[in-house]
Amino acid sequence: MMRDPFYFDGEGAISFSGGRTSGYMLWRVLQAHGGTLPDHVRVFFANTGKEAEETLEFVRDCGRHWNVPILWVEFRDDETGYAVVDFETASRDGEPFAALIRKRRYLPNPVTRFCTTELKIRAMHRHIRTLGWGRWDQMIGIRADEQRRVAKIRARGRSTETSKETMLMPLADVGVTKHDVMAFWNSQPFDLGLKNVNGVTPGGNCDLCFLKGPRQVFSMIRQRPGLAVWWAKQEQWASENIDGPSKGDGWRFRNDRPGYQRMHDYALAQGNLFEDAEDDAIPCFCGD
């Protein structure tokens, strides 16, 4: 009999990004275990403080509707390195992200994406170490139609250089695509409250993440100019506090597009910064 790729034989962690794809993966894992996760499996949601309120509500609702405990973790700049929170106490103004930037004293960028590693992966791993696990399987919500991400993760084999998990992508293994995910959520009594555009959620993960395409980011700023304020503040802080060789490249999230303050100002003036720009997003561990 063929093994169910959504079944955990031993200790395992489910990385729930708060998006529809990883939510569907969680449901498939629950079905593989008869509706209830065993004690040796944990579900993690790592909150950066820059997720949309709809994302937080969706994580809460998945836990409630499916009666599954979801552990919310956040980065902290202290000896522990993380904190356990919940829907009520979760950060909502980028506090964990800002604390990490102050600690590192430069901004993450497409080449050095320490935000994903520190805010999500290591926050989860720090809690896992308190469980006494030696090695574990970690499931992430990557679909079969995300071939570049699948190939990259399979080649790497683990999420960080020092982690002791085996990365599993059961959705990719069984051929699940964004259309399958859409069909699933269309049949459910609840859903993520963010816009679904052909199976993609532009507002998912960190709201104005620098890995999103420039036109997508600018469009979101035009719709909600206030979203740019936090990101512009981080660039302003970096420009005033970074010294030395990293000054030139370290005070903006990206040097191949305008800063967030300029995008905010253009949006208010109804300008168009990216009419002819390519809008390819850069994938990361965060998932959908």
Order of alpha helices (4+ residues) and beta strands (2+ residues): beta-alpha-beta-alpha-beta-beta-alpha-alpha-beta-alpha-beta-alpha-alpha-alpha-alpha-alpha-alpha
